[in-house]
């Protein structure tokens, strides 16, 4: 059974390991190339886009893919839409980890996008930790009175940075003690992040809760309707086994 796994997440890597250990499946992992140095994977893999919906549809046909699993990032909404549009008769599953939910003591300020996040920061200068990746930093240039500490896997484009921003390149998972130290060292007063879910970067939320630091939380995109979803690699494997 031939599987195309659209990856780039912890859950995709977990499913890749399960597929690699099961000889009944021949799987290929596809990565968008958002990370410059992706970690080694247990499956054959490709990097780069497909050329839109038609390109993905053509790939599925030419490679005779039997099953398609979209395990891209919760905020990779365009890729999910493209997968649904291109799948046609190919069974499609969305593997998406659950979103974070606020715990007692949290102060979350939900926003739909980064422009709203900038407005939520307000007019008074604040020390802000941005953990939003490297592609949506430009809106914060409109509020240069804040001091920004930016953490991302790869260095951002310098042209996108707010004036005077500090950049930290690091890859999770992040321990709670390290997150406490980060907030203390930089005097962070507010965090801006995306509701990515999972455990790898959740410790910053616990550290913020302890210190009474508000979190400006970008909400997830609305998922496409009629798309079967599971929250973990084990659930995805059970779905795949139904087609044997």
C-alpha positions as CSV (number, residue, x, y, z in Angstrom):
1,X,0.0,0.0,0.0
2,X,1.6,3.3,-1.1
3,X,1.3,6.2,1.2
4,X,2.2,9.9,0.8
5,X,2.8,11.6,4.1
6,X,2.8,15.4,4.1
7,X,5.0,16.2,7.1
8,X,7.0,18.7,9.0
9,X,5.7,18.1,12.5
10,X,6.5,15.9,15.4
11,X,3.4,13.8,14.7
12,X,4.5,13.3,11.1
13,X,7.9,12.0,12.3
14,X,6.2,9.6,14.8
15,X,4.0,8.3,12.0
16,X,7.0,8.0,9.7
17,X,8.7,5.7,12.2
18,X,5.6,3.5,12.5
19,X,5.3,3.3,8.7
20,X,9.0,2.5,8.3
21,X,8.5,-0.5,10.7
22,X,5.6,-1.9,8.8
23,X,6.5,-3.7,5.5
24,X,2.9,-3.6,4.3
25,X,3.3,0.1,3.5
26,X,5.6,1.9,1.0
27,X,5.6,5.5,2.2
28,X,7.2,8.7,1.1
29,X,7.6,11.7,3.4
30,X,7.1,15.1,1.8
31,X,8.6,18.3,3.5
32,X,7.8,21.8,2.5
33,X,11.4,23.0,3.1
34,X,10.5,25.6,5.7
35,X,13.4,24.4,7.9
36,X,16.8,24.7,6.4
37,X,18.3,21.6,8.0
38,X,15.5,19.0,8.7
39,X,16.2,16.1,10.9
40,X,16.9,12.7,9.4
41,X,13.8,10.6,8.8
42,X,13.3,6.9,8.6
43,X,11.4,7.1,5.2
44,X,12.4,8.2,1.7
45,X,11.7,11.9,1.5
46,X,11.3,14.8,-0.8
47,X,11.6,18.5,-0.2
48,X,9.6,21.3,-1.8
49,X,6.2,22.1,-3.1
50,X,4.1,20.3,-5.7
51,X,3.1,23.2,-7.8
52,X,-0.3,23.9,-6.3
53,X,-3.4,21.7,-6.4
54,X,-2.8,20.5,-10.0
55,X,0.8,19.6,-9.2
56,X,-0.2,17.5,-6.2
57,X,-3.0,15.9,-8.1
58,X,-0.5,14.9,-10.8
59,X,2.0,13.6,-8.3
60,X,-0.7,11.4,-6.7
61,X,-1.6,9.9,-10.1
62,X,1.9,9.5,-11.4
63,X,3.2,7.8,-8.2
64,X,0.0,5.8,-7.8
65,X,-0.5,6.9,-4.2
66,X,-3.1,4.8,-2.4
67,X,-3.5,6.8,0.8
68,X,-2.7,10.5,1.6
69,X,-2.0,11.7,5.1
70,X,-1.7,15.5,5.8
71,X,0.4,15.9,8.9
72,X,1.5,19.4,8.2
73,X,1.6,22.2,10.8
74,X,-1.7,23.3,12.3
75,X,-1.2,26.7,10.7
76,X,-0.3,25.3,7.2
77,X,-3.9,25.9,6.2
78,X,-3.2,26.3,2.5
79,X,-1.5,22.9,2.3
80,X,-4.4,21.3,4.0
81,X,-6.8,23.0,1.5
82,X,-4.7,21.9,-1.4
83,X,-4.5,18.3,-0.1
84,X,-8.3,18.1,0.2
85,X,-8.8,19.6,-3.3
86,X,-6.2,17.4,-4.9
87,X,-7.1,14.1,-3.2
88,X,-10.1,13.2,-5.4
89,X,-10.7,9.5,-4.9
90,X,-7.5,9.0,-2.9
91,X,-8.5,8.6,0.8
92,X,-7.2,11.6,2.9
93,X,-6.6,11.8,6.6
94,X,-5.7,15.0,8.6
95,X,-3.3,14.2,11.4
96,X,-3.4,17.2,13.7
97,X,-2.4,17.5,17.4
98,X,-4.9,19.0,19.7
99,X,-4.7,22.7,20.4
100,X,-3.6,24.1,23.7
101,X,-6.3,25.2,26.1
102,X,-5.9,27.7,28.9
103,X,-5.3,26.5,32.5
104,X,-6.3,28.2,35.7
105,X,-4.0,31.2,36.2
106,X,-3.4,31.8,32.5
107,X,-4.1,35.2,30.9
108,X,-4.6,34.5,27.2
109,X,-5.5,37.2,24.7
110,X,-6.8,35.5,21.6
111,X,-6.2,37.1,18.2
112,X,-7.0,36.0,14.6
113,X,-3.7,37.2,13.0
114,X,-0.5,39.0,13.7
115,X,-1.8,42.4,12.8
116,X,-4.3,42.0,15.6
117,X,-1.5,40.8,17.9
118,X,0.4,44.0,17.2
119,X,-2.6,46.1,18.2
120,X,-3.2,44.0,21.3
121,X,0.3,44.8,22.5
122,X,-0.8,48.4,22.9
123,X,1.0,51.8,22.9
124,X,3.0,51.4,26.1
125,X,6.5,50.0,25.5
126,X,6.8,46.3,26.6
127,X,9.4,43.6,26.4
128,X,7.9,41.0,24.1
129,X,8.9,37.4,23.3
130,X,7.8,36.3,19.8
131,X,7.6,32.6,19.2
132,X,5.7,32.7,15.9
133,X,8.2,31.4,13.4
134,X,10.1,33.5,10.9
135,X,7.4,34.3,8.3
136,X,5.1,36.7,10.1
137,X,7.4,39.1,11.8
138,X,6.9,42.1,9.5
139,X,3.7,43.4,11.2
140,X,5.6,44.0,14.3
141,X,7.7,46.6,12.5
142,X,4.7,48.9,12.9
143,X,5.2,49.0,16.7
144,X,8.9,49.7,17.1
145,X,8.5,51.1,20.6
146,X,8.4,47.5,22.0
147,X,11.6,45.5,22.5
148,X,11.3,42.2,20.8
149,X,13.1,38.9,21.6
150,X,12.4,36.5,18.6
151,X,12.9,32.8,18.9
152,X,12.8,30.7,15.7
153,X,14.4,27.5,14.4
154,X,16.2,29.4,11.6
155,X,17.4,33.0,11.4
156,X,14.7,35.3,10.1
157,X,15.1,37.6,7.1
158,X,16.8,40.7,8.5
159,X,14.4,42.9,6.4
160,X,11.4,41.5,8.4
161,X,12.8,42.3,11.8
162,X,11.5,45.2,14.0
163,X,14.2,47.7,14.9
164,X,16.5,46.5,17.7
165,X,15.1,43.0,17.9
166,X,17.1,40.2,19.5
167,X,17.1,36.9,17.7
168,X,17.5,33.5,19.3
169,X,17.8,30.4,17.1
170,X,16.7,27.3,18.9
171,X,14.8,24.0,18.3
172,X,12.5,22.5,20.8
173,X,11.6,20.7,22.9
174,X,12.2,23.3,25.6
175,X,12.3,22.4,29.3
176,X,10.3,24.4,31.9
177,X,13.5,25.5,33.7
178,X,15.0,26.8,30.5
179,X,11.8,28.8,29.7
180,X,11.8,30.3,33.2
181,X,15.4,31.4,32.7
182,X,14.6,32.8,29.3
183,X,11.8,35.0,30.6
184,X,13.9,36.1,33.6
185,X,17.0,36.9,31.6
186,X,15.2,39.0,29.0
187,X,12.7,40.6,31.4
188,X,9.8,39.4,29.2
189,X,6.5,41.1,30.0
190,X,4.3,39.5,27.3
191,X,4.5,36.5,24.9
192,X,3.1,36.4,21.4
193,X,2.7,32.8,20.0
194,X,0.5,30.6,17.9
195,X,-1.8,27.9,19.2
196,X,0.4,25.1,17.8
197,X,-0.4,22.6,20.5
198,X,1.8,19.7,21.5
199,X,4.4,19.4,24.2
200,X,7.6,20.5,22.5
201,X,7.0,24.3,23.1
202,X,4.3,24.2,25.8
203,X,6.7,24.9,28.7
204,X,6.7,28.6,27.9
205,X,3.0,28.7,28.7
206,X,3.6,27.2,32.2
207,X,6.5,29.6,32.8
208,X,4.3,32.5,31.8
209,X,1.5,31.3,34.1
210,X,4.0,31.2,37.0
211,X,5.1,34.8,36.4
212,X,1.7,36.2,35.6
213,X,2.8,37.1,32.0
214,X,0.0,37.5,29.5
215,X,0.1,35.5,26.3
216,X,-1.2,36.9,23.0
217,X,-2.4,33.7,21.4
218,X,-3.1,33.5,17.6
219,X,-6.0,31.1,17.1
220,X,-5.9,28.2,14.6
221,X,-7.4,28.5,11.2
222,X,-10.8,27.1,10.8
223,X,-10.4,23.5,9.5
224,X,-12.0,22.5,6.2
225,X,-15.3,20.7,6.6
226,X,-15.8,17.0,6.0
227,X,-12.1,16.2,6.6
228,X,-11.5,13.1,8.8
229,X,-9.0,13.9,11.6
230,X,-7.0,12.1,14.2
231,X,-4.9,13.6,17.0
232,X,-1.8,11.3,17.0
233,X,0.3,8.9,15.0
234,X,-1.3,5.8,16.5
235,X,-4.7,7.0,15.4
236,X,-3.4,7.6,11.9
237,X,-1.9,4.1,11.8
238,X,-5.2,2.6,12.7
239,X,-6.8,4.6,9.9
240,X,-4.2,3.3,7.4
241,X,-4.7,-0.3,8.5
242,X,-8.3,-0.1,7.6
243,X,-7.3,0.0,3.9
244,X,-5.2,-3.2,3.9
